[in-house]
Amino acid sequence: MPPLLSPIRSPLSVLLGSYANSIVSNSVISNLPSLLLVRFGIGTEGKTFLARLCEQAERYDEMVTYMKEVANLGGELTVDERNLLSVAYKNVVGTRRASWRIISSIEQKEDSKGSEKHVAIISQYRQKIEAELERVCQDVLDVLDQSLIPKAESGESKVFYHKMKGDYHRYLAEFASGNKRKVAATAAHEAYKNATDVAQTELTPTHPIRLGLALNFSVFYYEILNSPDRACHLAKQAFDDAIAELDSLSEESYRDSTLIMQLLRDNLTLWTSSDGAEPETTQPSEPKDDKPAEASEGAEGAAEGAADAPAAEEPKKEEEAVAGPS
């Protein structure tokens, strides 16, 4: 005769369903967020929350997974969701870009020593990093083309996504060669141009996203197209246009806008000094590059310690609600 009362099941066994019939391993526990998503169909809010947890734990690959699912769920992303997606990918690609620079620098030093055996080993490892970079960048570009750009309605979103598209094509061009570099550079230029066309009509000169676009577009001209004149012209124009309207800058975006303006000025100083021209400001101690840091809707920029670090790029955008270490 069956018992009148079923055995009391623990909350964990209820959550895990069929997993409760076996010993709960560490791998099951570590995969609990994914199991919950499958079992209970957690929606946008839950996935966004999990993405924030991943950010706090610095598990950016998982953060990307959750935010990709949010991007594919429905309509246009909120500012919060958009920034979380950008932060996730920026951290994933940022570590690999930094690794590539370090390995490339070591490879050059070993090559100058004539260490053919070491160069061969390093070259193979560099190619592994490049394959990872290509995979991540292509993943971002697919999400942009298939989900984000088609759903973008506001001018701010359109500029943000087209600028993001330009950034990741630029990252591909950084390590590509031959025709692949040309294709990536052409695609980056087209994306930046599309973003600029919208920004000039729908965003004010002091808007942080418009300033960030000008900053990254000018870096593209300088580092990818080897055109310092156009880079300086674009950066100076953006800086001057923003200065002219600085009095009308809203308090909420003041910090973000002025920070990016300073990065524009730093790059102008660096580039004009490199060309032998009279610098406009004091030479910064070292070049800067974008570096993942705290989550705020605004901007953050940090100095990159590598000797061959590129010029300053637009700071990463995150939400203050999930502020992390800078």
Stockholm file with secondary structure:
# STOCKHOLM 1.0

chainA/1-326         MPPLLSPIRSPLSVLLGSYANSIVSNSVISNLPSLLLVRFGIGTEGKTFLARLCEQAERYDEMVTYMKEVANLGGELTVDERNLLSVAYKNVVGTRRASWRIISSIEQKEDSKGSEKHVAIISQYRQKIEAELERVCQDVLDVLDQSLIPKAESGESKVFYHKMKGDYHRYLAEFASGNKRKVAATAAHEAYKNATDVAQTELTPTHPIRLGLALNFSVFYYEILNSPDRACHLAKQAFDDAIAELDSLSEESYRDSTLIMQLLRDNLTLWTSSDGAEPETTQPSEPKDDKPAEASEGAEGAAEGAADAPAAEEPKKEEEAVAGPS
#=GR chainA/1-326 SS CCCSSCCCCCHHHHHHGGGGGSCCCHHHHHTHHHHHHHHHCCCHHHHHHHHHHHHHTTCHHHHHHHHHHHHTTSSCCCHHHHHHHHHHHHHHHHHHHHHHHHHHHHHHHHHHHTCHHHHHHHHHHHHHHHHHHHHHHHHHHHHIIIIIHHHCCSHHHHHHHHHHHHHHHHHHHHHCCHHHHHHHHHHHHHHHHHHHHHHHHHSCTTCHHHHHHHHHHHHHHHHTSCCHHHHHHHHHHHHHHHHHTGGGCCHHHHHHHHHHHHHHHHHHHHHHHHTTCCCSSCCCSSCEECCCCCCCSSCCCEECCSTTCCCCCCCCCCCGGGCCCC
#=GC SS_cons         CCCSSCCCCCHHHHHHGGGGGSCCCHHHHHTHHHHHHHHHCCCHHHHHHHHHHHHHTTCHHHHHHHHHHHHTTSSCCCHHHHHHHHHHHHHHHHHHHHHHHHHHHHHHHHHHHTCHHHHHHHHHHHHHHHHHHHHHHHHHHHHIIIIIHHHCCSHHHHHHHHHHHHHHHHHHHHHCCHHHHHHHHHHHHHHHHHHHHHHHHHSCTTCHHHHHHHHHHHHHHHHTSCCHHHHHHHHHHHHHHHHHTGGGCCHHHHHHHHHHHHHHHHHHHHHHHHTTCCCSSCCCSSCEECCCCCCCSSCCCEECCSTTCCCCCCCCCCCGGGCCCC
//
